[in-house]
Every structure is written in C-alpha cells, then in structure tokens.
Amino acid sequence: MQTLPQLLDCIKNAEWFSHLGRFTPNDDAIPLDQLQSNIVWVWLPSARDERDPIHGESHLNLTVQLGKSDERKSAELDAAKATINSLRRVDDYFAGLVDGPHDFTPAAKNAAQYAARMAAREIVVEKCGFWCDALKLYHRGHWPCGLALDGALIVY
C-alpha cells in the first residue's frame, strides 16, 4: 500500500485478530508461540503518545521539512478514525486475546490504531516500510505485537 486510500481500504477490510496464533514465520518475523525464552523483546506501542520505536522523530521531522504537517495530521486522523470504526467489529472482550486473568484486547486495539497512524505518516513522507507492513499483518488477522532486540518482529 502506497497511498492513503489504499491504507484506509486495508483498515476498513481488516480481519482484525481473526488468525491469532497462526502466523507462519519468515526471515523478519517470529510467531509469538514459537518465541524462544532467551529472546529479549519489547512490546510495540499501544498508547497514542508513545515514541515511534522504528523511526523515532525522523518521519515527524520530515513532514515539517516537506511542509506536510497539516497533511500528516489529517492522514493520521483519518487512519485513526477508520481503525476505530473498523475495530467495532471486535468485541470489547475478545477471547483470543485473553490469557488467564490478562485481557490484551484493549492493548491490541490501541496498538492497531497506533500502527495505522504511523503507516499514514510513512505514506505522507513517501517512505512506506515497517508500519505499512504491520498494517498488512493486521489486515490478515494477526497482531504484530513486539520487536526483538535483534529487530525481528514478534507476531501473534
């Protein structure tokens, strides 16, 4: 996906969390259930104000340099709204995201919204990469939830 309309279509038609635990590993990503205990990893952001662990401030600064701050804000807002609307299909308590007493549903939904905003930002600066790819995983029903210290994506 290279354009905002393509991103919004991807979000609108996403199969949110419908294929949890069924991700096939590849060179850049590891299924959560196949994660070795010695691999150190961190959760991807799930709060709006968290720093982008992939691009830091570089894409945000680039929108300013390119004179695209308003376009970025609008694109991020459109992506966030589309995600919120599309996620309404997912129950507030989704059994696939519950592990014992821990309900990861709110974190997963917030992480999806964060990823959509960052994908919109990548599109605005014409540098589609990590976040656009993450949205494709969400679209297919997975949850790209973490990042190993070696850079591998952790996918549930």
BALOBA-1460 file (C-alpha; in Angstrom, 3 decimals):
// residues 156
<rec num="1" residu="m" x="0.000" y="0.000" z="0.000"/>
<rec num="2" residu="q" x="1.419" y="3.294" z="-1.096"/>
<rec num="3" residu="t" x="-1.487" y="5.745" z="-0.790"/>
<rec num="4" residu="l" x="-3.833" y="6.888" z="1.921"/>
<rec num="5" residu="p" x="-6.923" y="5.472" z="0.111"/>
<rec num="6" residu="q" x="-5.174" y="2.091" z="-0.063"/>
<rec num="7" residu="l" x="-4.379" y="2.287" z="3.653"/>
<rec num="8" residu="l" x="-7.960" y="3.212" z="4.541"/>
<rec num="9" residu="d" x="-9.254" y="0.325" z="2.410"/>
<rec num="10" residu="c" x="-6.832" y="-2.052" z="4.149"/>
<rec num="11" residu="i" x="-8.111" y="-0.864" z="7.531"/>
<rec num="12" residu="k" x="-11.771" y="-0.998" z="6.534"/>
<rec num="13" residu="n" x="-11.470" y="-4.599" z="5.342"/>
<rec num="14" residu="a" x="-9.118" y="-5.893" z="8.036"/>
<rec num="15" residu="e" x="-9.786" y="-9.292" z="9.581"/>
<rec num="16" residu="w" x="-8.758" y="-7.961" z="12.999"/>
<rec num="17" residu="f" x="-7.240" y="-10.651" z="15.241"/>
<rec num="18" residu="s" x="-9.023" y="-13.487" z="13.406"/>
<rec num="19" residu="h" x="-5.840" y="-15.507" z="12.812"/>
<rec num="20" residu="l" x="-4.081" y="-15.151" z="16.154"/>
<rec num="21" residu="g" x="-1.547" y="-17.895" z="16.782"/>
<rec num="22" residu="r" x="-1.458" y="-18.931" z="13.113"/>
<rec num="23" residu="f" x="1.363" y="-16.763" z="11.798"/>
<rec num="24" residu="t" x="3.942" y="-18.527" z="9.633"/>
<rec num="25" residu="p" x="7.493" y="-17.470" z="10.494"/>
<rec num="26" residu="n" x="9.716" y="-15.735" z="7.948"/>
<rec num="27" residu="d" x="13.164" y="-14.129" z="7.948"/>
<rec num="28" residu="d" x="11.908" y="-10.926" z="9.576"/>
<rec num="29" residu="a" x="9.192" y="-12.160" z="11.935"/>
<rec num="30" residu="i" x="8.725" y="-14.759" z="14.653"/>
<rec num="31" residu="p" x="5.376" y="-16.163" z="15.829"/>
<rec num="32" residu="l" x="4.811" y="-15.375" z="19.495"/>
<rec num="33" residu="d" x="4.096" y="-19.009" z="20.297"/>
<rec num="34" residu="q" x="7.472" y="-20.077" z="18.820"/>
<rec num="35" residu="l" x="9.484" y="-17.455" z="20.663"/>
<rec num="36" residu="q" x="12.436" y="-18.935" z="22.497"/>
<rec num="37" residu="s" x="12.684" y="-17.980" z="26.150"/>
<rec num="38" residu="n" x="16.145" y="-16.459" z="25.686"/>
<rec num="39" residu="i" x="14.951" y="-13.914" z="23.095"/>
<rec num="40" residu="v" x="14.570" y="-10.454" z="24.591"/>
<rec num="41" residu="w" x="11.770" y="-8.385" z="23.108"/>
<rec num="42" residu="v" x="9.642" y="-5.334" z="23.841"/>
<rec num="43" residu="w" x="6.004" y="-4.576" z="23.167"/>
<rec num="44" residu="l" x="5.207" y="-2.310" z="20.231"/>
<rec num="45" residu="p" x="3.433" y="0.902" z="21.274"/>
<rec num="46" residu="s" x="-0.213" y="0.823" z="22.217"/>
<rec num="47" residu="a" x="-0.622" y="4.367" z="23.521"/>
<rec num="48" residu="r" x="-1.096" y="7.386" z="21.293"/>
<rec num="49" residu="d" x="1.748" y="9.405" z="22.803"/>
<rec num="50" residu="e" x="4.416" y="6.692" z="22.770"/>
<rec num="51" residu="r" x="7.569" y="7.339" z="20.740"/>
<rec num="52" residu="d" x="7.844" y="5.532" z="17.418"/>
<rec num="53" residu="p" x="10.398" y="2.773" z="18.168"/>
<rec num="54" residu="i" x="11.158" y="2.355" z="14.467"/>
<rec num="55" residu="h" x="11.584" y="5.878" z="13.120"/>
<rec num="56" residu="g" x="11.841" y="7.950" z="16.284"/>
<rec num="57" residu="e" x="11.166" y="11.564" z="15.354"/>
<rec num="58" residu="s" x="12.639" y="11.327" z="11.844"/>
<rec num="59" residu="h" x="9.364" y="10.939" z="9.937"/>
<rec num="60" residu="l" x="7.643" y="13.564" z="12.049"/>
<rec num="61" residu="n" x="10.504" y="15.983" z="11.406"/>
<rec num="62" residu="l" x="10.456" y="15.135" z="7.712"/>
<rec num="63" residu="t" x="6.796" y="16.156" z="7.439"/>
<rec num="64" residu="v" x="7.775" y="19.568" z="8.793"/>
<rec num="65" residu="q" x="10.713" y="19.866" z="6.386"/>
<rec num="66" residu="l" x="8.473" y="18.910" z="3.444"/>
<rec num="67" residu="g" x="5.751" y="21.321" z="4.517"/>
<rec num="68" residu="k" x="3.355" y="18.407" z="5.045"/>
<rec num="69" residu="s" x="2.484" y="18.856" z="8.732"/>
<rec num="70" residu="d" x="-1.206" y="19.515" z="8.010"/>
<rec num="71" residu="e" x="-1.349" y="16.624" z="5.547"/>
<rec num="72" residu="r" x="0.242" y="14.330" z="8.156"/>
<rec num="73" residu="k" x="-2.219" y="15.373" z="10.850"/>
<rec num="74" residu="s" x="-5.159" y="14.843" z="8.517"/>
<rec num="75" residu="a" x="-3.868" y="11.465" z="7.291"/>
<rec num="76" residu="e" x="-3.212" y="10.236" z="10.826"/>
<rec num="77" residu="l" x="-6.655" y="11.360" z="11.963"/>
<rec num="78" residu="d" x="-8.323" y="9.637" z="9.004"/>
<rec num="79" residu="a" x="-6.384" y="6.433" z="9.703"/>
<rec num="80" residu="a" x="-7.223" y="6.541" z="13.415"/>
<rec num="81" residu="k" x="-10.937" y="7.114" z="12.755"/>
<rec num="82" residu="a" x="-11.041" y="4.338" z="10.153"/>
<rec num="83" residu="t" x="-9.351" y="1.982" z="12.609"/>
<rec num="84" residu="i" x="-11.735" y="2.825" z="15.435"/>
<rec num="85" residu="n" x="-14.723" y="2.265" z="13.146"/>
<rec num="86" residu="s" x="-13.359" y="-0.982" z="11.746"/>
<rec num="87" residu="l" x="-12.405" y="-2.319" z="15.184"/>
<rec num="88" residu="r" x="-16.037" y="-2.027" z="16.299"/>
<rec num="89" residu="r" x="-16.433" y="-5.496" z="14.798"/>
<rec num="90" residu="v" x="-14.112" y="-6.844" z="17.516"/>
<rec num="91" residu="d" x="-15.746" y="-7.474" z="20.885"/>
<rec num="92" residu="d" x="-14.534" y="-5.471" z="23.870"/>
<rec num="93" residu="y" x="-13.640" y="-8.822" z="25.429"/>
<rec num="94" residu="f" x="-12.111" y="-10.963" z="22.692"/>
<rec num="95" residu="a" x="-11.350" y="-14.498" z="23.905"/>
<rec num="96" residu="g" x="-8.369" y="-14.853" z="21.570"/>
<rec num="97" residu="l" x="-6.660" y="-12.006" z="23.409"/>
<rec num="98" residu="v" x="-7.270" y="-13.272" z="26.926"/>
<rec num="99" residu="d" x="-4.599" y="-15.232" z="28.772"/>
<rec num="100" residu="g" x="-5.768" y="-16.257" z="32.221"/>
<rec num="101" residu="p" x="-6.522" y="-13.073" z="34.161"/>
<rec num="102" residu="h" x="-4.911" y="-10.892" z="31.481"/>
<rec num="103" residu="d" x="-7.107" y="-9.320" z="28.803"/>
<rec num="104" residu="f" x="-4.966" y="-7.915" z="25.991"/>
<rec num="105" residu="t" x="-7.964" y="-6.746" z="23.935"/>
<rec num="106" residu="p" x="-7.635" y="-3.021" z="24.790"/>
<rec num="107" residu="a" x="-3.867" y="-3.087" z="24.187"/>
<rec num="108" residu="a" x="-4.293" y="-4.885" z="20.854"/>
<rec num="109" residu="k" x="-6.928" y="-2.416" z="19.661"/>
<rec num="110" residu="n" x="-4.830" y="0.573" z="20.740"/>
<rec num="111" residu="a" x="-1.741" y="-0.929" z="19.099"/>
<rec num="112" residu="a" x="-3.682" y="-1.323" z="15.843"/>
<rec num="113" residu="q" x="-4.697" y="2.316" z="15.963"/>
<rec num="114" residu="y" x="-1.102" y="3.364" z="16.673"/>
<rec num="115" residu="a" x="0.178" y="1.275" z="13.753"/>
<rec num="116" residu="a" x="-2.424" y="2.808" z="11.427"/>
<rec num="117" residu="r" x="-1.353" y="6.333" z="12.400"/>
<rec num="118" residu="m" x="2.309" y="5.522" z="11.842"/>
<rec num="119" residu="a" x="1.531" y="3.852" z="8.497"/>
<rec num="120" residu="a" x="-0.285" y="7.035" z="7.445"/>
<rec num="121" residu="r" x="2.800" y="9.008" z="8.436"/>
<rec num="122" residu="e" x="5.019" y="6.714" z="6.341"/>
<rec num="123" residu="i" x="2.709" y="7.279" z="3.371"/>
<rec num="124" residu="v" x="2.781" y="11.064" z="3.758"/>
<rec num="125" residu="v" x="6.595" y="11.114" z="3.679"/>
<rec num="126" residu="e" x="6.605" y="8.502" z="0.886"/>
<rec num="127" residu="k" x="8.658" y="6.024" z="2.898"/>
<rec num="128" residu="c" x="6.337" y="3.050" z="3.320"/>
<rec num="129" residu="g" x="8.030" y="0.415" z="5.399"/>
<rec num="130" residu="f" x="7.654" y="-1.153" z="8.816"/>
<rec num="131" residu="w" x="4.280" y="0.300" z="9.789"/>
<rec num="132" residu="c" x="2.677" y="-0.234" z="6.385"/>
<rec num="133" residu="d" x="3.872" y="-3.844" z="6.546"/>
<rec num="134" residu="a" x="2.498" y="-4.150" z="10.088"/>
<rec num="135" residu="l" x="-0.916" y="-2.970" z="8.848"/>
<rec num="136" residu="k" x="-0.853" y="-5.719" z="6.225"/>
<rec num="137" residu="l" x="-0.401" y="-8.232" z="9.061"/>
<rec num="138" residu="y" x="-3.328" y="-6.726" z="10.969"/>
<rec num="139" residu="h" x="-5.348" y="-6.883" z="7.749"/>
<rec num="140" residu="r" x="-4.671" y="-10.635" z="7.557"/>
<rec num="141" residu="g" x="-5.832" y="-11.169" z="11.152"/>
<rec num="142" residu="h" x="-2.519" y="-11.201" z="13.025"/>
<rec num="143" residu="w" x="-1.243" y="-8.958" z="15.790"/>
<rec num="144" residu="p" x="2.303" y="-7.649" z="15.245"/>
<rec num="145" residu="c" x="2.834" y="-7.079" z="18.950"/>
<rec num="146" residu="g" x="6.529" y="-6.809" z="19.645"/>
<rec num="147" residu="l" x="10.035" y="-6.259" z="18.481"/>
<rec num="148" residu="a" x="13.007" y="-8.441" z="19.384"/>
<rec num="149" residu="l" x="16.221" y="-6.653" z="20.220"/>
<rec num="150" residu="d" x="17.727" y="-8.102" z="17.023"/>
<rec num="151" residu="g" x="14.983" y="-6.321" z="15.028"/>
<rec num="152" residu="a" x="12.735" y="-9.324" z="14.363"/>
<rec num="153" residu="l" x="9.023" y="-8.630" z="14.544"/>
<rec num="154" residu="i" x="7.047" y="-10.695" z="17.045"/>
<rec num="155" residu="v" x="3.626" y="-11.664" z="15.681"/>
<rec num="156" residu="y" x="0.708" y="-13.257" z="17.499"/>
